[in-house]
Amino acid sequence: MTAGPLPQTGAAAPAPLAPRRGGIGLGGAFTIAWRAIVGTPMRSVLTALGVIIGVAAVVALTAIGQGSTAGVTKNLESLGTNLLTVQSARGGGGGSLVRAGPRQTITVADAEALAGAFPDRVAGVAPSVNSNLQAKVGTNNAQVSLVGTWPAFETVRNSPVETGVYFTDADVSGKKRVAVIGHQTLLDLFGDGTEGSAQPDQAIGQKVRLGSVTFTVSGVLPDKGNSGFGNANSQVLIPLSTYLQRFSRTNSAGGQPTVSTVYLQASDASDLTGLQSDVTDLLMTRHDLSDPDSLDFQVQNQADSLASLNSITNTLTLFVGAIAGISLLVGGIGIMNIMLVSVTERTREIGVRKALGARPRDILTQFLVEASLLSIGGGVIGMLLGVALAFGGKALNITPVFSLPPMLIAFAFSALVGVFFGYYPAARAARLDPVDSLRYE
């Protein structure tokens, strides 16, 4: 009988451990999560829909809100810079034979006093009174806003002529019947109302009938677009004295002719607040008033008006943005809900992976990456959709202004929503018992 080989002496070297087949790195977790998302595309889109809507709303509304603020600022500046506006405290338009308004308290004498009181601080003073009436040239007619004012209106209200000349102080003194017409008035009276149907040159020197009075066109204003503060293109400007003589004979305060508004242009923007106070004091003296709370006039600062409008716009933007933020939270809850369903559906898969050596943190990472991909993908789609929706604001004559911080905040918030609301389902998957998971049907 042949003896077998003798066993070797000494300890045998241990066999190498098999690799932990259930464990994955971050790249593997990303691959599994991506396959799960693209494997059910409709469910993935519906899961991220809340995040998409929330981010799109934040991006679109902030862009439109900032665009609206920029538009308001531009429009106010286009109406004149460093501007103070003096009006009757009772408001209302100037009295006229066409449209009678409430009794006014600001007189032409007040405007003259303001023009002479601050020669070094006021660049220009332009009282104005206005009414709506019918203008006619031949068979063409148009509804226009008739404005009686001084020549300083050209600079104070940033309204230079495109063609021709403004009326002069001599025209005001002589109560001449000359007129400067707006762009749309030109098209309506000398063309067919459409762009390009009439040229400014063909109106200069022509006769225009305003109500029952005939005027000669001396100048044409350029196209000012839609400023949002009344259509300046439909204005017709005439000397104030002519207006008061021909269209406003009845409206007076203490026997003096009144105006609806006096515009003052400050020489220095930094002096606007101080000038406002001094103008108020001067008018209080002229009107024999001592109580600042019982004035029969009001002096408005352009800067204050702009600040108020911007404050309102910003408040509305923040309010609507907060509502959009709620949509993001709702979207996060939707992600958590679907991830819980996904964990339940893949319980057996989790058990197999744990049996092969996957650690709880591997399972946690896998489902947390999946939730984050859903929210980040929703954030990207939402930003693109928000940009597209913001450009839809042009239908409202609002040019969107995009700012990077709100967009980044919305995107970061959407990513955090995925991590926050995806953690609970991922942690629940990580805590599953492998034996119970393998028995799950």
VOTIGU-5842 format. One record per residue (C-alpha): y, x, z; residue in three letters. Coordinates in steps of 0.5 Angstrom, whole numbers, padded with zeros to 4 digits, always signed. Example, Ala and Ser with C-alpha at 12.3 -4.5 7.8 and 13.67 -1.06 7.14 Angstrom:
VOTIGU-5842
-0009+0025+0016ALA-0002+0027+0014SER
This chain:
VOTIGU-5842
+0000+0000+0000MET+0006+0003-0002THR+0012+0003+0003ALA+0019+0000+0001GLY+0025+0004+0001PRO+0027+0006+0008LEU+0034+0002+0010PRO+0040+0007+0010GLN+0043+0009+0016THR+0050+0008+0018GLY+0054+0001+0017ALA+0055-0001+0010ALA+0062-0002+0008ALA+0065-0010+0008PRO+0065-0014+0002ALA+0072-0015-0001PRO+0075-0022+0001LEU+0075-0027-0004ALA+0082-0029-0006PRO+0085-0035-0003ARG+0084-0039-0009ARG+0088-0045-0006GLY+0095-0041-0005GLY+0100-0041-0010ILE+0107-0038-0010GLY+0114-0041-0012LEU+0112-0040-0019GLY+0106-0044-0019GLY+0109-0049-0015ALA+0114-0050-0020PHE+0109-0051-0025THR+0105-0056-0022ILE+0111-0060-0020ALA+0114-0060-0027TRP+0107-0062-0030ARG+0107-0068-0025ALA+0114-0070-0027ILE+0113-0069-0035VAL+0106-0073-0034GLY+0110-0079-0032THR+0116-0079-0035PRO+0118-0086-0035MET+0117-0086-0027ARG+0121-0079-0026SER+0127-0082-0030VAL+0127-0088-0026LEU+0126-0084-0019THR+0132-0080-0021ALA+0136-0086-0024LEU+0140-0087-0017GLY+0142-0079-0017VAL+0144-0080-0025ILE+0149-0086-0024ILE+0152-0083-0017GLY+0153-0076-0020VAL+0156-0079-0027ALA+0160-0084-0023ALA+0163-0078-0019VAL+0165-0074-0025VAL+0167-0080-0029ALA+0172-0083-0024LEU+0175-0076-0022THR+0176-0074-0029ALA+0180-0081-0030ILE+0183-0081-0024GLY+0186-0074-0025GLN+0188-0076-0032GLY+0191-0082-0030SER+0195-0078-0025THR+0197-0073-0030ALA+0199-0078-0035GLY+0204-0082-0029VAL+0207-0075-0028THR+0208-0073-0035LYS+0211-0080-0037ASN+0216-0080-0031LEU+0218-0073-0033GLU+0219-0076-0040SER+0224-0081-0037LEU+0228-0076-0035GLY+0228-0070-0029THR+0231-0069-0023ASN+0233-0077-0023LEU+0236-0082-0018LEU+0236-0089-0019THR+0241-0094-0016VAL+0239-0101-0016GLN+0241-0108-0013SER+0236-0109-0007ALA+0235-0116-0010ARG+0232-0113-0016GLY+0232-0117-0023GLY+0235-0115-0029GLY+0242-0115-0031GLY+0245-0122-0033GLY+0246-0124-0040SER+0247-0130-0045LEU+0240-0129-0047VAL+0236-0128-0040ARG+0240-0129-0033ALA+0238-0126-0027GLY+0240-0126-0020PRO+0247-0123-0018ARG+0247-0116-0018GLN+0251-0112-0013THR+0252-0105-0017ILE+0258-0105-0021THR+0261-0101-0027VAL+0266-0098-0022ALA+0260-0096-0017ASP+0258-0092-0023ALA+0265-0089-0025GLU+0265-0087-0017ALA+0259-0083-0017LEU+0260-0080-0024ALA+0267-0077-0021GLY+0264-0076-0013ALA+0259-0070-0015PHE+0262-0066-0021PRO+0258-0060-0019ASP+0252-0063-0017ARG+0251-0069-0022VAL+0249-0067-0029ALA+0250-0074-0032GLY+0251-0081-0030VAL+0248-0087-0034ALA+0249-0094-0032PRO+0245-0099-0036SER+0244-0106-0037VAL+0239-0110-0041ASN+0236-0116-0044SER+0231-0118-0049ASN+0233-0121-0055LEU+0232-0122-0063GLN+0234-0117-0068ALA+0235-0118-0075LYS+0235-0115-0082VAL+0235-0119-0088GLY+0228-0123-0087THR+0225-0118-0082ASN+0226-0119-0075ASN+0224-0116-0068ALA+0224-0118-0061GLN+0228-0112-0058VAL+0230-0109-0051SER+0238-0109-0052LEU+0241-0103-0047VAL+0248-0102-0046GLY+0249-0096-0043THR+0254-0089-0043TRP+0253-0083-0048PRO+0250-0079-0042ALA+0244-0084-0043PHE+0241-0079-0048GLU+0240-0073-0043THR+0239-0077-0037VAL+0234-0081-0039ARG+0231-0075-0044ASN+0232-0080-0050SER+0235-0075-0056PRO+0236-0078-0063VAL+0231-0076-0068GLU+0236-0078-0074THR+0244-0079-0074GLY+0248-0079-0068VAL+0249-0082-0061TYR+0255-0087-0060PHE+0261-0083-0056THR+0265-0084-0050ASP+0271-0086-0056ALA+0266-0092-0058ASP+0265-0094-0051VAL+0273-0094-0050SER+0274-0098-0056GLY+0268-0103-0055LYS+0265-0101-0062LYS+0259-0104-0065ARG+0254-0098-0066VAL+0247-0098-0064ALA+0242-0093-0063VAL+0235-0096-0065ILE+0228-0094-0063GLY+0222-0092-0067HIS+0218-0099-0067GLN+0225-0103-0068THR+0226-0098-0074LEU+0219-0100-0077LEU+0220-0107-0076ASP+0227-0108-0078LEU+0227-0103-0084PHE+0219-0103-0086GLY+0213-0108-0085ASP+0212-0106-0078GLY+0207-0101-0079THR+0207-0093-0078GLU+0210-0090-0084GLY+0213-0096-0087SER+0220-0094-0086ALA+0224-0087-0085GLN+0229-0086-0080PRO+0234-0084-0086ASP+0234-0091-0089GLN+0237-0094-0083ALA+0243-0090-0082ILE+0249-0094-0083GLY+0245-0100-0084GLN+0247-0107-0081LYS+0243-0110-0076VAL+0244-0117-0073ARG+0243-0117-0065LEU+0243-0124-0063GLY+0250-0127-0066SER+0253-0120-0067VAL+0253-0115-0072THR+0252-0107-0071PHE+0252-0101-0075THR+0246-0096-0074VAL+0248-0089-0072SER+0242-0086-0070GLY+0234-0087-0069VAL+0230-0085-0063LEU+0223-0081-0064PRO+0217-0084-0063ASP+0216-0084-0055LYS+0209-0087-0055GLY+0207-0092-0050ASN+0210-0089-0043SER+0207-0094-0039GLY+0214-0096-0036PHE+0216-0101-0042GLY+0216-0099-0049ASN+0222-0095-0051ALA+0220-0095-0058ASN+0223-0102-0058SER+0230-0101-0055GLN+0236-0102-0058VAL+0242-0098-0055LEU+0249-0100-0055ILE+0256-0098-0051PRO+0256-0101-0045LEU+0263-0104-0046SER+0261-0107-0052THR+0255-0110-0048TYR+0259-0113-0043LEU+0264-0116-0047GLN+0259-0119-0052ARG+0253-0121-0048PHE+0254-0121-0041SER+0261-0124-0039ARG+0259-0128-0033THR+0255-0123-0028ASN+0260-0120-0024SER+0261-0118-0016ALA+0268-0119-0013GLY+0271-0120-0020GLY+0268-0113-0023GLN+0262-0113-0028PRO+0256-0111-0026THR+0250-0107-0028VAL+0242-0107-0027SER+0241-0099-0026THR+0245-0093-0025VAL+0241-0087-0027TYR+0244-0080-0024LEU+0241-0073-0026GLN+0242-0068-0021ALA+0244-0061-0023SER+0239-0058-0018ASP+0232-0061-0017ALA+0232-0058-0010SER+0238-0062-0008ASP+0235-0068-0010LEU+0234-0071-0003THR+0241-0069+0000GLY+0244-0072-0006LEU+0240-0078-0005GLN+0243-0079+0002SER+0250-0077+0000ASP+0250-0083-0006VAL+0247-0088-0001THR+0253-0086+0004ASP+0258-0086-0001LEU+0256-0093-0004LEU+0255-0096+0004MET+0263-0094+0004THR+0264-0097-0002ARG+0260-0104-0001HIS+0263-0104+0007ASP+0256-0103+0010LEU+0255-0100+0016SER+0247-0102+0018ASP+0242-0097+0014PRO+0237-0103+0014ASP+0241-0108+0011SER+0243-0105+0005LEU+0245-0109-0002ASP+0242-0103-0006PHE+0237-0098-0006GLN+0237-0091-0008VAL+0230-0088-0011GLN+0228-0081-0011ASN+0224-0079-0018GLN+0220-0074-0013ALA+0219-0080-0008ASP+0216-0085-0013SER+0212-0079-0017LEU+0209-0077-0010ALA+0208-0085-0008SER+0204-0086-0015LEU+0200-0080-0014ASN+0198-0082-0007SER+0196-0089-0009ILE+0192-0086-0015THR+0188-0080-0011ASN+0187-0085-0005THR+0183-0090-0011LEU+0180-0084-0014THR+0177-0082-0007LEU+0175-0089-0005PHE+0171-0090-0012VAL+0168-0083-0011GLY+0166-0085-0004ALA+0162-0091-0007ILE+0159-0087-0012ALA+0157-0082-0006GLY+0153-0088-0003ILE+0149-0089-0010SER+0147-0082-0009LEU+0144-0083-0002LEU+0141-0089-0005VAL+0138-0085-0010GLY+0135-0080-0005GLY+0132-0086-0002ILE+0129-0087-0008GLY+0126-0080-0009ILE+0123-0080-0002MET+0120-0087-0004ASN+0117-0085-0010ILE+0115-0078-0007MET+0111-0082-0001LEU+0107-0086-0007VAL+0106-0079-0010SER+0103-0076-0004VAL+0098-0082-0003THR+0096-0082-0010GLU+0094-0075-0010ARG+0091-0074-0003THR+0084-0072-0006ARG+0088-0067-0010GLU+0091-0064-0003ILE+0084-0064+0000GLY+0081-0060-0005VAL+0087-0055-0005ARG+0086-0054+0002LYS+0079-0053+0002ALA+0080-0048-0003LEU+0085-0044+0002GLY+0092-0047+0001ALA+0096-0047+0007ARG+0100-0053+0009PRO+0106-0049+0007ARG+0104-0048+0000ASP+0103-0056+0000ILE+0110-0057+0003LEU+0113-0052-0002THR+0110-0056-0008GLN+0112-0063-0006PHE+0119-0060-0004LEU+0120-0057-0011VAL+0118-0063-0014GLU+0123-0067-0011ALA+0128-0062-0012SER+0127-0062-0019LEU+0128-0069-0020LEU+0134-0069-0016SER+0137-0063-0020ILE+0135-0066-0027GLY+0138-0072-0025GLY+0145-0068-0023GLY+0145-0065-0030VAL+0144-0071-0033ILE+0149-0075-0029GLY+0154-0069-0030MET+0153-0070-0038LEU+0153-0077-0038LEU+0160-0077-0033GLY+0163-0073-0038VAL+0161-0078-0044ALA+0164-0084-0040LEU+0170-0080-0038ALA+0172-0079-0045PHE+0171-0087-0046GLY+0178-0087-0041GLY+0181-0086-0048LYS+0180-0093-0050ALA+0185-0094-0044LEU+0190-0089-0046ASN+0188-0084-0041ILE+0186-0077-0043THR+0181-0075-0037PRO+0182-0068-0034VAL+0176-0065-0031PHE+0176-0061-0025SER+0171-0056-0023LEU+0170-0057-0016PRO+0169-0064-0016PRO+0163-0063-0021MET+0160-0058-0017LEU+0161-0062-0011ILE+0157-0068-0014ALA+0152-0063-0017PHE+0151-0059-0010ALA+0150-0066-0007PHE+0145-0069-0011SER+0141-0062-0010ALA+0141-0063-0003LEU+0139-0070-0003VAL+0133-0068-0006GLY+0131-0063-0001VAL+0133-0067+0005PHE+0130-0074+0002PHE+0124-0070-0001GLY+0122-0066+0006TYR+0119-0072+0009TYR+0114-0073+0004PRO+0113-0066+0003ALA+0111-0065+0010ALA+0107-0071+0011ARG+0103-0068+0005ALA+0102-0061+0009ALA+0100-0065+0015ARG+0094-0068+0012LEU+0087-0067+0014ASP+0083-0063+0009PRO+0076-0067+0011VAL+0080-0074+0011ASP+0083-0072+0004SER+0077-0070+0001LEU+0074-0077+0003ARG+0080-0081+0001TYR+0078-0086-0005GLU
